[in-house]
Amino acid sequence: MVGVKPMRWNDIRISALGGTLCSIWASFSLGDVAQTVLTAALGTIVSCVTSTLLRRYVKKRSN
């Protein structure tokens, strides 16, 4: 074929990566993402509150 350049190795890798990312992106739903965000936020809040309460408890016990 005249005027057609063969694909370079970087072009093939980028194409494969793009296809993989598109297929992964299509498998996520907004509900899954929202649930993950809310679960992470709740875990962060519980961790912070637990650390604060434990710090106060240890401080009272040492006095």
C-alpha positions in Angstrom: 0.0 0.0 0.0 1.3 3.4 -1.0 1.3 6.2 1.6 0.5 4.0 4.6 3.0 4.0 7.4 3.3 1.0 9.6 2.2 1.5 13.2 5.0 2.2 15.7 5.3 0.3 18.9 4.2 3.4 21.0 1.1 3.7 18.8 0.1 0.1 19.5 0.7 0.5 23.3 -1.3 3.7 23.4 -4.1 2.1 21.4 -4.2 -0.9 23.7 -4.1 1.3 26.8 -6.9 3.5 25.5 -9.1 0.5 24.7 -8.5 -1.0 28.2 -9.3 2.3 29.9 -12.5 2.6 27.9 -13.7 -0.9 28.7 -12.9 -0.3 32.4 -14.7 3.1 32.4 -17.8 1.5 30.9 -18.0 -1.1 33.7 -18.4 1.6 36.4 -21.8 3.0 37.3 -22.5 6.3 39.0 -24.1 4.4 41.9 -21.0 2.4 42.5 -18.8 5.5 42.5 -21.2 7.3 44.9 -21.3 4.3 47.2 -17.5 4.1 47.3 -17.2 7.9 48.0 -19.7 7.7 50.8 -18.1 4.7 52.3 -14.7 6.3 52.2 -16.1 9.5 53.8 -17.8 7.5 56.6 -14.6 5.5 57.3 -12.6 8.7 57.5 -15.1 10.3 60.0 -15.2 7.1 62.2 -11.4 6.9 62.2 -11.0 10.6 63.1 -13.6 10.4 65.9 -12.0 7.1 67.3 -8.6 8.6 67.3 -9.8 11.8 69.1 -11.7 9.7 71.8 -8.7 7.4 72.3 -6.3 10.4 72.6 -8.6 11.9 75.3 -9.0 8.6 77.1 -5.2 8.0 77.2 -4.6 11.6 78.4 -7.1 11.2 81.3 -5.6 7.9 82.3 -2.1 9.3 82.5 -3.1 12.2 84.8 
